[in-house]
Amino acid sequence: MRIALPTTVDEAVRALAAEPGSQLLAGGTDFCVEGNFALRRPPAVVSLRRVAELRQVEVTAERIRVGAGTTYTDMMGPELAGALPALAVAARTVGSPQIRNAGTLGGNLATASPAGDTLPLLVALDAVVDVAGPEGPRTLGLAELVTGVKRTTLAPGEVIVGVTVERSRGSQQFLKVGTRNAMVIAIASSAVVLDVDARAVRVGLGSVGPVPLRAPEAEAHAAEAIDWGTFRASEAALSRFGELAGRACAPITDHRSSAAYRRRAVEVIARRGLERCLGDAA
């Protein structure tokens, strides 16, 4: 198997074009497992480890841009933890320290697993994904990128370069339910974002549908129910918010959970996330 070691995004794109069917390698936390079980045997591998621009993080007053090569460990660092605290919490729930040191944001996006831990927050924040390819650069929303279970709209030869989100004033929470407290794939996950200036609530749901989901009815209900002067909402309003978030799910029953349990889990963690956001803002 041939291995290319580009040092720039352009070189990576050219390496992919030179060997159709090549496999991109960032952290390798999914690809290496599949390779060990002979589930994937590409003719060549294009390693992104030496592409420094993919690991760049930019935090300004208006927006946050996270390079696709940023590892989960990097997401837990002070710069991103301060700007995107829910992303840091999500990163902390991923695997073991060894996995967090290797796995990357771009890999989580490209794998497009419904249980991807960074995806609920990114969909809640209307993240924009930058992509480079043989036809040039393009940008697309997360909902445009991830179209199904492990399916994306990435064209052959394209590389995810980074993700950009607009900054908002307010708190955010990420909660996850699994069969144990650590090193577990999510049965259900939820990100709740409180945008104080827009007087809006945004919700992203993971592992309860083929793609990361929003809960627009729950968002609209919360925006109306919250007293934005005191950051309080009634018990009935909070319960209704959780119920509407649960209705936004499209869960399945599998070996890890029933669909009914997933829906109920979302009701609980979405409500809990909103309660914590309001408590932080008060």
N, C-alpha and C positions, 0 to 999 in steps of 0.2 A: 504494500500500500504506500502510495506517494504522499508526502506531507509538505505543504507549503507553509512558510513562516513569514507572512507579510508584516510590514511595520506601519502601514497606513491603510485607511479604508479603501482608497483607490487601488492599492496593490491587492487587497483582499478581493475586490470585485473582479479585477483582471484574472486573479488565480482561479476564481470560480468559473469565469468564462472560458478559461483555457482547458478546464477539465470538467465537462458537464457531468452532473451527478455527484460532485464533490460534497462532502459533509463539512459544514462549519463546526468548529470546535471552540467553545468558550470555556465554561467550567467543566463540561463533560459529565455532569452528574446524571443526566439521562442517557446520553449517547453511549457512554462507556458501559453502562449496565446492559443496554441493548446489544452492544458489540460482544460483550462477554457471553451472552446467550445466543449469539449468532443470528440475532433478529435484524441486524443491519450490517451490510458489508459494502460500503461505498468504495469506488475506485481510488479515491484520494480524499485527504483531509486538509482543510484550510484552517490552521490554528490562528485564533485572534489574540492570543496572550501578549504578543509584542506590539499590538496596536494601541499606543498610549492614549490617543484621542478618544477611544471608546470608554476610557475610565475617567474622563473629565466630568466634574460636577460644577455647575454654575448656579449660584443663589443670588438673586437680586431682589429689589423691593417689589418688582412686578411679577416675576416668574421664577420657576426652578427648573433647571434642565439637568437630567441625570443620564450620563453616558451608559450605553447598553452593556459595557463591560464592567460596570460597577457591581461589586460582589455584595452579598447579603451582609457580610461583616462590615463593609464600607457603609452600607445603608444605616447601620447601627451607630456610626460615628457621630460626633457632636454636631457637625455641620448639617447633615441631613436630618438627624434626630430633632434638631431645633426647628428646622423648616417644615419637615413632614414627619411629625411624631408617629402617626399611624403607620407609615411605611417602615419606620424603625421597629415598631412593635411586630408588624407582620414578618419582617426579616428575622426577628429573634425567634419566631416560632418555627422556622425552617430547619429541619434536620438536626444534625450534630454540628459542632464547631468546624469539623473538617468539610462538611457540605457547605456551610455558610462561607467558608474561606474560598471555596471554588465556584459555587453557583453564582450566576449573574442575572441582572435584571433582563437583559436581552434574551437570555436563554429561557427565562420564565415566560416571556412574551411569545417567543417563537415556538415553544413547546405547546402553548395554547391549551393546557390542561384546565378543565373547569375548576380544579382544586388549586390552581396557581395562587399562591398567597399574596402576591403583590397586586393581582388583578382587580379585586374589589375596590381598593382605594383608587387605583388609576382610573377605573371606569366612573367612579363617583366624582372624580375631579376633572372629567372630560379631557383626559390626557391626549396629547398629540404625539404621534410616533414618527420620527424621522427615519427614512429608509434611503439607502444608496444602492444603485444597481447599474447594469449596463446601459439602461436608457436614461440614466441621470437620477438626481435626487427627487424624492417626493415625500409628502407628509399625509398622514391619514389618522383618523380617530381610532381609538382602541376598538370601538364597535365595528369599524370597517376592517380592522386587521384580523381580529379573531372572529371567525364565522361559524365555528362548530367545535366539536370535541377533537382537539389536536389538529384543527384545520385553520389555516390562515390564508390571506390573500397575497402573501409574499410571492413574487414572481421568481422563476429560476434565476439564480445569480444575485439575488438581492440580499442585503445585509441590514439589519436593524442597527441604527447608529445611536439613537438616544430617544428619550422621552421628555416632553415639556409639559408642565402644568402651570396654570395661573395661580398666583398666591392669593389667599383670602384671609381675612382677619377672623379668627374664631378657633374653636377647638375641634379635634377629630379623634376618633377612636377606631380601633380594629379589634374584633373579637372572633374567636375561632373555637369550634367544637370538634373534638376528635375522640378516639377511643382511649386515649391516655393524655397526659399533660405535655409530653415532649416527643419530638421525633415522630410525628404522626401526620398523615394526610388528612386534610380537613374533611369532616362530614358536612359541615356548613361553616361559612364565615361571613362576616358583615363588616363593612366600613361605613361609619357615619361621620359626616362633615358638617359642622355648623358654620355657615357664612354669615357673620354678623352684619356686615355692611349691606349685603343683598337681602338680608332677612330671609335666608333660604336654608333648607336642610337638604343634603345630598346623601343618597344611600347606594352603596354597591354591595352586591351579594355574590358569593362564590360557592362552588360545589353544589349548587341547587338548580342547575340548568346546564345546557350544553355550552353556554358562553357566560361570562360574567354579566350580571343583570343589574339594571336600575329598578327602583321601586317608585315610579312617579306619583302614584296615588298617595303613598305614605309620605313622600316628600311634600306634596301640596298640603296634605292634612296637617303635618307638623308645622309648616310655615304659618298656617292660619291659627293653630292652637297655642303656639308659644307666645307668652307675654315677653316681648323683646326688650322691655324696660327692666324686668327683673330676672329674665331667663328662667321662667317657670312655666310648667304645663301641668294640667290636672292629671290625676291618676287615670281617669277615663280616657283622656286624650292620649296619654302614653300607651295605654293598652290598645287603643284603636290604631295607633301608629304601628305597633308590633304586629297586629292582625293584618294590616294592609301590606306590610313588608312580607309576611308569610304568603299572602295571596299572590305576590309578584313572582313567587318561585315556580319553577317547573322541574321538580325533583324526580329522581328515579329511585327505585329500590334495587340495591345491590348487596354484595357480601359485607359491606361496611355499615349499612343503615337502611332502614325503610324510608320510603318517600314521606310518610306521615311524620316520622321522627325528624327528618330534615326540615320540614315545614315548621314544625313546632319549635325546633331549635332556632330557626331564623326569627320567629316571633319573639323569643326570649332575648337573643343577643342583639337584635336591632333595637328593641326597647331599652335594653341595658346600655347600649352604646349612646343612644340619645340622652338618657338620664345622666350619664357621665359627662357628655359634652355640655349639657346645661349646668351641671355642677361645676365644671371647670370654668365656665364663662361667668358664672354669678359672682 
